[in-house]
Amino acid sequence: MIKNIRSPLVYYPKTVNEMLSLYKSMPDSLLYAGGTGILASKNTKYPELPGNIIYLRRIEELSAIRRSEGYLEIGACAKLNRILGIGEHVLKPALYAAIRNIGTKEVRNIATIGGNICSPYRTKTLIPLLSLLETRLELRKQGSSRWINVRKFVSPEEGLHEGEVLTRLRIPFNNFNHQSYIITGDLKSDYRGALTFACLASVQKENLSAIKFAAGIGDNGIFRAREFEEALSGRKLPLYAITEDPVFARLTSALKNQSDEVSSFHSRQIEGLFLTFMHSLNDML
Ligand SMILES: Cc1cc2nc3c(=O)[nH]c(=O)nc-3n(C[C@H](O)[C@H](O)[C@H](O)COP(=O)(O)OP(=O)(O)OC[C@H]3O[C@@H](n4cnc5c(N)ncnc54)[C@H](O)[C@@H]3O)c2cc1C
């Protein structure tokens, strides 16, 4: 024990029920998964931690990864590198790139997907894509459980209620045959200003049958432009000079409507990233 600092008590539950019951009896305790987010948020030599810590990673059930017919189910404590090990052909390019972009190989060897989703400390670069993929989260507390989609989970009114723990997520498989995932800005020096952009499109012959994209800026939630996406879906490719197409005004107005969250700088970035994606679709034909 360091002078004047009491060592925290660490609990190592082996089952989800044991963990939920501990958490109910000590709601102020800290849930500790990989610890990369927790420790990176403390910049003192000896990080100050609460008196009680519940260590999650000895609960086998929380690390399970299963493939079912419609979705990939991942336990909250699955490490990022283990998820990458499933392979890009299953995860698909955008999700693979999004996970691979987090930290370094060493960080991903410890960090968990649940810690990423629940982290209150910094911009979460997986969230916009998980939301676009319509990922659902299982939140459990002693005596009850609920499923919630990622978009709702990150809204200010929702998220984790007292005593709740994220236990697993379900990511539906998708057939988007063109995918892009990009982060702009410097996550190290100014991660709140960084922009995460994910775009998915389904192209059959020369038909753009579906397209959707999401952008996350700092901690300001997720930007979507659904009307614009719907208006573009079904159009014939190539689509040149799209900025002069009346449909583009729907993107511009969606960005204007959210000008409190999306600065003009980020609006231009979103437009630019979207246009780059459209060019890549045109170029493939
Ligand atoms: C060098 C470096 C680079 C990083 N780069 C990125 C990046 O590019 N993008 C990004 O998004 N993050 C980044 N991070 C932040 C962090 O490492 C990741 O978000 C990581 O996935 C967190 O997982 P963890 O298991 O370490 O979480 P922990 O640090 O253990 O926990 C994080 C928070 O989530 C809570 N928590 C953990 N698991 C659960 C659960 N199952 N239910 C409820 N609450 C839970 C904890 O109580 C804590 O508040 C980086 C960190 C470092 C050190």
The ligand as an SDF file (V2000), in Angstrom:
LIG
                    3D

 53 58  0  0  0  0  0  0  0  0999 V2000
   -2.9840    3.6270  -26.4000 C   0  0  0  0  0  0  0  0  0  0  0  0
   -4.4860    3.5450  -26.3960 C   0  0  0  0  0  0  0  0  0  0  0  0
   -5.1700    3.7570  -27.5770 C   0  0  0  0  0  0  0  0  0  0  0  0
   -6.5750    3.6690  -27.5950 C   0  0  0  0  0  0  0  0  0  0  0  0
   -7.2200    3.8590  -28.7750 N   0  0  0  0  0  0  0  0  0  0  0  0
   -8.5750    3.8110  -28.8190 C   0  0  0  0  0  0  0  0  0  0  0  0
   -9.2770    4.0010  -30.0470 C   0  0  0  0  0  0  0  0  0  0  0  0
   -8.6930    4.2100  -31.0980 O   0  0  0  0  0  0  0  0  0  0  0  0
  -10.6250    3.9260  -30.0190 N   0  0  0  0  0  0  0  0  0  0  0  0
  -11.3240    3.6820  -28.8810 C   0  0  0  0  0  0  0  0  0  0  0  0
  -12.5510    3.6120  -28.9430 O   0  0  0  0  0  0  0  0  0  0  0  0
  -10.6990    3.4880  -27.7050 N   0  0  0  0  0  0  0  0  0  0  0  0
   -9.3420    3.5460  -27.6340 C   0  0  0  0  0  0  0  0  0  0  0  0
   -8.6940    3.3520  -26.4420 N   0  0  0  0  0  0  0  0  0  0  0  0
   -9.4810    3.2000  -25.2030 C   0  0  0  0  0  0  0  0  0  0  0  0
   -9.6350    1.7370  -24.6900 C   0  0  0  0  0  0  0  0  0  0  0  0
   -8.4250    1.0620  -24.7100 O   0  0  0  0  0  0  0  0  0  0  0  0
  -10.6160    0.8990  -25.5060 C   0  0  0  0  0  0  0  0  0  0  0  0
  -11.8440    1.5940  -25.6010 O   0  0  0  0  0  0  0  0  0  0  0  0
  -10.8400   -0.4850  -24.8900 C   0  0  0  0  0  0  0  0  0  0  0  0
  -11.6350   -1.2710  -25.7520 O   0  0  0  0  0  0  0  0  0  0  0  0
  -11.4340   -0.4780  -23.5040 C   0  0  0  0  0  0  0  0  0  0  0  0
  -11.5930   -1.8280  -23.0850 O   0  0  0  0  0  0  0  0  0  0  0  0
  -11.1090   -2.3530  -21.6720 P   0  0  0  0  0  0  0  0  0  0  0  0
  -11.4920   -3.7800  -21.5960 O   0  0  0  0  0  0  0  0  0  0  0  0
   -9.6690   -2.0570  -21.4420 O   0  0  0  0  0  0  0  0  0  0  0  0
  -12.0210   -1.4700  -20.7180 O   0  0  0  0  0  0  0  0  0  0  0  0
  -11.7820   -1.0350  -19.2090 P   0  0  0  0  0  0  0  0  0  0  0  0
  -10.6930    0.0040  -19.1630 O   0  0  0  0  0  0  0  0  0  0  0  0
  -11.6400   -2.2020  -18.3130 O   0  0  0  0  0  0  0  0  0  0  0  0
  -13.1830   -0.3480  -18.9170 O   0  0  0  0  0  0  0  0  0  0  0  0
  -13.5710    0.8580  -19.5330 C   0  0  0  0  0  0  0  0  0  0  0  0
  -14.8740    1.3450  -18.8610 C   0  0  0  0  0  0  0  0  0  0  0  0
  -15.9490    0.4840  -19.1930 O   0  0  0  0  0  0  0  0  0  0  0  0
  -16.5290   -0.1130  -18.0170 C   0  0  0  0  0  0  0  0  0  0  0  0
  -16.8140   -1.5030  -18.3700 N   0  0  0  0  0  0  0  0  0  0  0  0
  -15.9350   -2.4060  -18.8530 C   0  0  0  0  0  0  0  0  0  0  0  0
  -16.5810   -3.5490  -19.1810 N   0  0  0  0  0  0  0  0  0  0  0  0
  -17.8930   -3.3510  -18.8780 C   0  0  0  0  0  0  0  0  0  0  0  0
  -19.0740   -4.1580  -19.0030 C   0  0  0  0  0  0  0  0  0  0  0  0
  -19.0350   -5.3820  -19.5040 N   0  0  0  0  0  0  0  0  0  0  0  0
  -20.2550   -3.6300  -18.5900 N   0  0  0  0  0  0  0  0  0  0  0  0
  -20.3210   -2.3690  -18.0870 C   0  0  0  0  0  0  0  0  0  0  0  0
  -19.2400   -1.5490  -17.9660 N   0  0  0  0  0  0  0  0  0  0  0  0
  -18.0540   -2.0440  -18.3530 C   0  0  0  0  0  0  0  0  0  0  0  0
  -15.4820    0.0460  -16.9290 C   0  0  0  0  0  0  0  0  0  0  0  0
  -16.0580    0.1240  -15.6340 O   0  0  0  0  0  0  0  0  0  0  0  0
  -14.8280    1.3510  -17.3420 C   0  0  0  0  0  0  0  0  0  0  0  0
  -15.6050    2.4390  -16.8770 O   0  0  0  0  0  0  0  0  0  0  0  0
   -7.2870    3.4040  -26.3890 C   0  0  0  0  0  0  0  0  0  0  0  0
   -6.5730    3.1860  -25.2040 C   0  0  0  0  0  0  0  0  0  0  0  0
   -5.1970    3.2470  -25.2020 C   0  0  0  0  0  0  0  0  0  0  0  0
   -4.4760    2.9870  -23.9160 C   0  0  0  0  0  0  0  0  0  0  0  0
  1  2  1  0
  2  3  1  0
  2 52  2  0
  3  4  2  0
  4  5  1  0
  4 50  1  0
  5  6  2  0
  6  7  1  0
  6 13  1  0
  7  8  2  0
  7  9  1  0
  9 10  1  0
 10 11  2  0
 10 12  1  0
 12 13  2  0
 13 14  1  0
 14 15  1  0
 14 50  1  0
 15 16  1  0
 16 17  1  0
 16 18  1  0
 18 19  1  0
 18 20  1  0
 20 21  1  0
 20 22  1  0
 22 23  1  0
 23 24  1  0
 24 25  2  0
 24 26  1  0
 24 27  1  0
 27 28  1  0
 28 29  2  0
 28 30  1  0
 28 31  1  0
 31 32  1  0
 32 33  1  0
 33 34  1  0
 33 48  1  0
 34 35  1  0
 35 36  1  0
 35 46  1  0
 36 37  1  0
 36 45  1  0
 37 38  2  0
 38 39  1  0
 39 40  1  0
 39 45  2  0
 40 41  1  0
 40 42  2  0
 42 43  1  0
 43 44  2  0
 44 45  1  0
 46 47  1  0
 46 48  1  0
 48 49  1  0
 50 51  2  0
 51 52  1  0
 52 53  1  0
M  END
$$$$
